[in-house]
């Protein structure tokens, strides 16, 4: 599953909300009209106790589900008939299954070759989402058929079997019936054994209006009139392979499609809203390239005869990897050849790559329990980049990975309220909480590090062993380590357990000494903490694969070592005194580096003259920024380094720089010298803005378009006069039809925007306004019918991120409308996103207490960890402000008095 994350390195995916808005809209709308002890004192450092939970008993298990569902698209209900071939393993007089928001009408069990036994009671355990069927006599070991007739509701919560609103080309509002079952919501569509390790085959039939499209995991094998109603048909689908319940899917609605065959003969279709088939062609092209890439990489064929990719109007996640029927938000699948911006194309390519990777890694081989979710999502979040790099080498996607995933994971993992990659999960309410940057982005980052440590050849060999050994079965993290260890001969389990079973990551401190013709390096590792140097006893240790490069060949590792102790001395042979030495070539190792003053000084010219590779320039700047944020070095030192990026040409380096300056700007919005930091931003971004200009030049590509949008947006938000004037002029010409804006700079009006991508662009920046009246209007608009439920979060988040006043107004709005918001998003990850976006920018100690107190009286169980992390971040912001505000102010005043020369 993809959590609607933004395109890489754009707002560092913190919004999890899709591609970013282009700059023009930002410009126009924005101008319209000791620390850890404090955490403990607020009670923020410990997670609440977990609820008791038991997995389903193993005495009865399914072999095959024969399931027929009849949705009513007017009354929003559905009828269901289940006949499950089951195995009774030990004698019992009851069957316990998962069931939520479903009413069972009748239930019986027919032992093979024996008489039907009718259930005499249905005991619903609503809190645990289970039902116990009681039988008057004992069910003996053997096989039989469990029959259940039931009814349910097509809910509006974007989970289970739910309704999704859309408008026909003629303007009529209608509803589709669609599914989202991961993690634990198949039980809302039919009673089942809803655990990933309880696999079975599925024979699915849907009884639907004859003018609607009906889809499921497999291909249609029969379509016949329904006896009771000539306007209805029964659509029967082929039997699935053995699979988990969370991967089952069905869709009933009105769609057009485009199709092709991959070179391996798999039928690939992209389903779009009616009249928009053209917008499915880009995703179709990506999918048709991606399937053979994965088949060759894993050396395992795609196991189904078809794959459908479908755009769903109301969809909480970004996409979901249901086997053979992958569901997407419209913005994660549809590309208008004329109107989509470059970042949207890239985002669609990544999401398609992510979900299709799951068809093997997750669907063919599935995690044994949610504790191993990270393996599913971390792996797909890594290999999506490998796939996109194969399909679109011009995207420079691996540099973007560092900004989008690697650094974002490090930000979260430096908190006291982070968690290990592997989290013991029990109750269903805990599952949603680990769909976060640790499972996805840290997971992806440590797999990238592992791939680099093993080498591609042995990694592919181990992956093939793993997929072949466990196909149509379940596996745990240790099973993958064993296969990779056998393939590579390296101590994979020993190394990786230090990264997955304990939270956090190391800070490697390094100092150097020239010894004749060699360079002696002294390395030491300590846990990196967002609150400053680690002070506890028993400091955790990691086994760290370390690469070391020099200015002799900046793109090649001179030495690779495995640091398996707290301190190490390393000798680099034949390094001249004037050559620099850098750790972590390519920013692949999941650690931060603190250089001695002399080593850092020698690296800085490599930023200015670009002799350091782009991803190393990015990593160096990001490490320094994080060290300053943690109080280990001064923020002023980082501002000085940022000024060295004046010649920087790389989009992703600028994107990361922009993100960090955005964090600093938000922090300094709590001071009376906010305008001074905006002047600094303008000074840093003006030269590149002038070089790029507003109009694409001949020979420019994808990354130039992304960079132009980023730079103009940054200058506009900082109040750069010439940029704002040009933005207004171009907007006027666009509205009057004189000169249409390119998609990368466009901003049509919300109601006229037919493309969901365009609407989302506008919604996310409405909050950039500084007018209190307009801020209130935007917040009210967020809960209106005009905004899709999944997009409300981004509108409110846009207000909170737009200004100091917007942050306060958004927090008040959430408190005032909490009941409605919680009712809409409870139990899903969107409630966590909403809280994070709304409160994390505060930098006053008392706000942490206020946030904590509010959620104590208004509990949100699936967001408990997020609330803890937000409160911790507020306190860290407050400490950072107290520590460095004055020195930053003095430095900015000094710059004003004597501006630096480029």
Secondary structure, DSSP 8 states (H G I E B T S, - for coil): -B----STTSGGGTT-SSS---HHHHHHHHT---HHHHHHHTT-SS-----------SSEEEEEEEEEEEEETTTTEEEEEEEEEEEE-S-EEEEEEE--SEEEEEEEEEETTS-EEEEEEEEEEGGGTEEEEEEEEEE-SEEEEEEEEEEEE-BSSSSEEEEEEEE-TTS-EEEEEEEE-TTTTGGGTS-B--STT--BEEEEEEEEETTSEEEESS-EEEEEEETTEEEEEEEEE----SB-GGG--EEEE-EEEEEEE-TT--EEEEEEETT-GGGGHHHHHHHHHHHHHHHHHHT----SSEEEEEEESS-SSSEE--TTEEEEEGGGT---TTT--HHHHHHHHHHHHHHHHHTTBTTTEEESSGGGHHHHHHHHHHHHHHHHHHH-GGG-HHHHHIIIIIHHHHHHHTSTT---SS----SHHHHGGGSSHIIIIIHHHHHHHHHHHH-HHHHHHHHHHHHHHHTTEEE-HHHHHHHHHHHH-S-HHHHHHHHHSS---EEEEEEEEEETTEEEEEEEEEE--TTSS--SSS-----EEEEEEETTSTTS-SEEEEE-SSEEEEEESS--TT--EEESGGG-SSSEEEE-HHHHHHHHHHHHSS-S-HHHHHHHHHHHHHHHHTTSS-HHHHHHHHGGGGG---HHHHHHHHHHHHHHHHHHTTSS-HHHHHHHHHHHHHHHHHHH-SS--TT--HHHHHHHHHHHHHHHHTT-HHHHHHHHHHHHHHHTTSS---GGG----TTT--SHHHHHHHHHHGGG---HHHHHHHHHHHTSTTS-HHHHHHHHHHHHHH-HHHHHHHHHHHHHTHHHHHHHHTTSHHHHHHHHHHHTT---HHHHHHHHHHHHHS--GGGHHHHHHHHHHHHHHHHHHHHHHHHHHHHHHHHHHS----
